[in-house]
Amino acid sequence: MKKGIIIGAGAVCIAMAAAAVVLIVNNTNSKMNNPKSSDSAVEEEISSEAESAILPEESGKTEDIVEMAENTDEKKDADGSSKDETDGRAGNGDSEKENSENGKDSAIGFETEKTVSEKESAKTDITASLPENKAEEEESGQNTDSYPLNASTAGENDTVTYGIDVSKYQGDIDWAQVAATGIDFAIIRAGYRDPGSANLGADSYALKNIQEATENGVKVGVYFFSTAVSVEEAQAEADWLADLLAPYSITYPVAYDCEGFEHNRQAGLTKEERTNVAMAFMNRIYQRGYTPMFYSAVENIENDAKWDTSRLEKKYKMWVARYNQETSDYALGPDYAGQCAMWQYSCHSRIAGVYNAEVDLDVAFFGYDGVEPPKNAGEERDF
């Protein structure tokens, strides 16, 4: 099991390792309450002063250097969150505009799907087609014998693994260098629903990142940025995404992410309706053969603040963004009492191989013995 140590900005610690003394410089990070919610991508200016750090050496891995940028954000809350709602992940802005006119992502030529109008969606029964009990869930194809839902055939285990999450905002990535740092996995933004047009689109770097990460031994999961306002829209998002992913090896979970929900077309949904929509996406992605996971900032899920967290955490892996806390032992997890399968502990870091933007760092409290085979091999698309 790997150990990681992060050092708060301005403070220095000495860390462990059987073979070497490893030094990690931690960025004190800011959590944005509703990340990626603006309608235009926000490109953050990256500090030119970066420090060097080394990932923990475990299982024969070499000591690999990861550059960690000093955190220049000054908007931190005392509880580790932020009041800035314009941008969440490092450099990411998921309120997309570039595909709304032609319905295509020009980088990969993957046609998007136009959805029903918001007016028609508003008439949809949000609770439709959601299983009410175990019997109905079994009929719907869900494996209720094992929660959180897990579709993996790659041999999930309880190893602590380390990763990053990226999108087109990180630009071209040298995945060989990323792999050399000891990173185990990457959660890659695969697509989104435009908050204005409601069109579906692939992240312009999604397929490139998926293929090149896989080729360099970095196991892949993905996330989808949703603005669905109905069960039907959420299920359509999941089906669209599953079709896109079918030719590729997706070993880590497929995450549902709808940051900014209070400021886009989802703003009129109640907490229960919003939760039902998320569950519809995750149930369908599970039926399509992928392990679902729910992403949220800690302040939105703590004590059922803005989600029916008690429902979500019983059925799905939870990916929790919690920053600005002491991280001398990642295995202890975030300062959060609820279920947490993956922890996004930094959103302002630097790592070898990602040169154009800051990057998010994650720790998963699970790993895999092998890799998941593609659902439909041999049909990889050009990127």
N, C-alpha and C positions, 0 to 999 in steps of 0.2 A: 504493500500500500504506500502510495506516495504521500509525502508531507510537503506542505508549502508554507512559506513564511512571507508575509508582506510587512513592510515597514511603513508606518504612517509618515506623511510629509513632514519633514523637519526633524524626524526622530530616527535613530539608527539602532538596529538590533543585530545580535549575532545569532545565526541559525545553524541548523544541524545538517548532518549527512554523514553516512558511514565513511564515504570515500573522500569527502572534501567539505570545506566550510563554504556554505553558500550564502550569498548576500542577495537579498531582494529589497528593492526600494519600492515602497508602496505609494501609490497615488492616493491621496485622500480624495475621494470621489463624491460627486453630488448626485443625488437621485432626483430626477425630474418627475413630478407627480403624475403627469400624463405625457410620457415621452412620445415623441414623433407626432404631435397632434396638429402642427401647423400645416397649411395647405401648400407650402413651398418648402423644399428641402433646405435644412439649415446646415450649412457647412461651418464647422467650428474650426477656429484657428488653433493649430497645435503648437504647443510650446517647443521652442527650438532646443531647449536644454533637456536632454534625456539622460537617465541614469542607466547603469547596467545592472542586470540581475540574473540569477541562475535558477532554473527550475530544479526541483528536487531530483536526486539521482536514485532510481529504484529499478529493480528487475533488469539490471545490466545496462540501463540507459546511461549515456555519457552526460557529463555536466554541460548543459547547453545554455547559451546566453540569450536572455530576453531583455530587450530594452524597455524600461517602464518610464513613460513620460511623467514629468511632474504635473500634478493637477493644478490648473490655473483657475478653476472655478471657485467663486467666492459666494455661492448662493446656497450653501448647505444649511439644512435644518438641523436642529439638535437631535432629531430622531433618525438622521441619515437620509432624509428625503430632500427634495428641492421644490421651490415654488415656481421655478421656470418650467413652463409646459410646452416649450417649442421643440424640444429634441430630447430623445431618450438615449438610445444606444449611441456609442461613440460615432459621431459623424452621420448617423442615420436619420433620414427624414422620410417616413413612410406614407405621408400624404402625397401620393403621386399625381402628377399632371401630364407627364410627357406622352402618355398613351391614349389620352382621352379623345383625341381628334381622329386618329386613324385606326384605333382598335388593335394595334400591333406593337410589339416590342421590336424596334428596328434592329437591335443587336443580335437577336436569335430568330427573328421572323416567326415567332409563335403567336398564332392568332388568339386574341382575347375573346371573351364571351360577354355579350351585352345582356344585361339582366332586366327584369321587370322594373317599372318605374317605382319611385318611392311611394307614390300615391297608391299604387296597387299593392305594394308590399305592406303598407300600413293596415290593409284590410285583412292580412293573413293572420290566422290564429297562431300566436307565438308558441303555444303549448302543443300544437298539433304534432302527431307522430313521435312524441317523446314517451319512452316506456315509463309507466307509473309504478311498476313493481317488478319483482324478480321474474315472475312468470312471463310478463310482457317483454322484459329484457332478453330472456332466453329465446323467445320467439323471434326477436329482432336480430338475433345472431350474436349478441354479446355473451362473452364468457364470464358469467357472474360468480364463478367459483374462485376467481382470482382477481382481486382488485388491489392496486390500480390496474386498469386494463393494460395488458401486455401482449402484443402480437409477435414478439421477437422469436425467431428460430435460431438466433446466433449465440445462445447460451448466456443470458444475462447473469451477472454475478454482483457481489457486493464490494468490488474494488472501487476505491476512490479514484476518479479520473479527472483530468484537467483539459479544458478546452477554451475556445474562443467562439464568439458569434459575429458574423460579418454579413455585409450586403454590398451593393454596388458602390456605396459611399466609401468603402475602403479601397476601391480601384483595383488595379492589377496586383495580385498577390503572388509572391514566390513561395509556393506551397512546399517545395523542397526545404527551404530555410525554416518555414514554420514547423515542419515535421522534425527538423534537426534540433529544435528547442526542447523537444520532449512532449509537445502538445499531443494529446490523445485523440481529441475529437474537435469538430467544428459544427456549429449550428448555423446553417446558411439560409439567408432569406431567399425563399423560392419564388414567392409571388405576393400579390396584394389585390385588394379591391379598391379602386380609386374612390376616395370619399366624395368626389364631386360628380363624376359621370357614372359611378357604380360599375364601370367596366372591370374585368379581371385582366391582370397582366403579370407576366413573368419578370422578376428582377433581371436586369440586363446582364448581370454577371453570374446569375444562378447556375446555369449549366456548366459554364467554364469553371466556376469554383467547385462544384460537385465533382466533376470529372478529374480535375487536377489534384484536389485534396485526396480523393480516393486513390489515384495513381501513386501518390506519395505516402500512402499508408496511414493517412489521417481519416479516421472513421467519421461518417457524415450523418447529421440529422438536419432537419430544416425547420423553419418557421414561416407561417403565412400571416400577413397583416390583413385582418378582416375589418370590414365595415358593414357586415351583413345586418339587416334589420328584421329578418324573418328566419324561421326554421328552413324554409325552402332555399333561401339564399345561402345559408350556411352549408347546407347539404350540397348545393351546386358548387360552392367553393371547394369543398372537400373532394368532390368527384373530379373537378377540373385539376386540382393539385395532384391527386393520385394518378391521373392520366399523364401529367407532366413528368412525374417521378418514376413511372413504371420501368424505364430502361436502366435505372441507376441503382446502385447499392446504397440503401438508406438504412443504416444500422441503428443510429440513435433516434430518439422520438421525433415525431412531427408535432410541432407546437402551434397552438392557437394564440395569436397576439392581437389585441384590439386596443392598444394604447390610444389615448386621445378620444375615447368614446363619448366624453361629455362635450366635445366640441366638433363633432361631425354628424353624419346622418343617423348615428345611433343615439343621439342626445335625448330623443323622446322616449327611449325604452326605460321601463322600470328595472330595478335590480333583478327581479325574478325573470322578466322577459329576456334581459341581456344574458343571464345565466343559461336560460333555455336555449338561446341561439348558440352560445359557445358549446354546450353539451351536444347539440345537434351536429355541429361540425366534428367534434371529437368522436362521437359515436360512429359517424359515417366513415371517418378516416380509419377507425379501428376495423370496421367491416371491410374496408379495402386492403387490409393487411398491414397497417402501420400502427405503431404504438403511439397513442395520443398523449399530449402534454399541454398543460395550461400555463401561460406566462403572465405574470403580473408584478407590479411594484408592490412591496410589502404593505404600504399604507392603504392600498385599495382592497386587500383581501383580509387584513387583520381584523378580527372580531366581526366578520361579515360586513365590513364597511360599505363596499360598493358592489360586492358579489355575494352570492349564496355560497360562500366558501365551504361551509359544512357539507354541502352537496358535492361540490367539485372535488375536494380532497379525498373523498371516499372512493372515487371512481377513477381518478386520473393522476398521473404524475404531476407535481406542481413545480414549476420553475419560478423561483422567487428572486426578484431584484432587491437587494438590500445592501446599501453602501454605508460608508463612514462608520465602520465598526472595527474593532480589533480583530486581526486575522492571523494570529500566530499559530493557530491550529485549525486548518480548514475542516478537518473531520468533525469538529464540534458543530459545524453548520452555522447558519445565520442566527441573529438574535430575533428569532421568530418561533412562536410556540406551535404553529401548525405544521402540517406535513410539507416537507421540502425534499424533493428528489434531486433538484439541480439548483445551484445558487449562483446567480450573477453578482459577483462581489466587486467588480470594478467596471467603470465605463469610460475611463480616461487613461488608458495605458498604451504602451508601445511594445511591439514584439518583432523580433527579426522576421523579415519576409513581408511585413505589412508596413509599407513606407509612406503611403499617401495620407494616412489618417490614423487617429487613435482607434483603439479596438477594445471591445468588452472582453473581460476574463470571466470564466465560469469554472465551477467545480461540480462534478456529478457524483452522487453517492451510490453509483452503480457503474458497471462496465460490461464488456461483452467478451466472451471467449473467442468468437470469430467475427465474421462479417455477414450481413444479411444479403442474400442473393437478390438481383433485380427481379421485379415481378414479371417483366416482359423484356428479357435480354435481347440485344441485337438491334435495338431501334433507337440508339442514341442520336440526338439531334445536333446539328452543327451549332456552334455558338459564335 
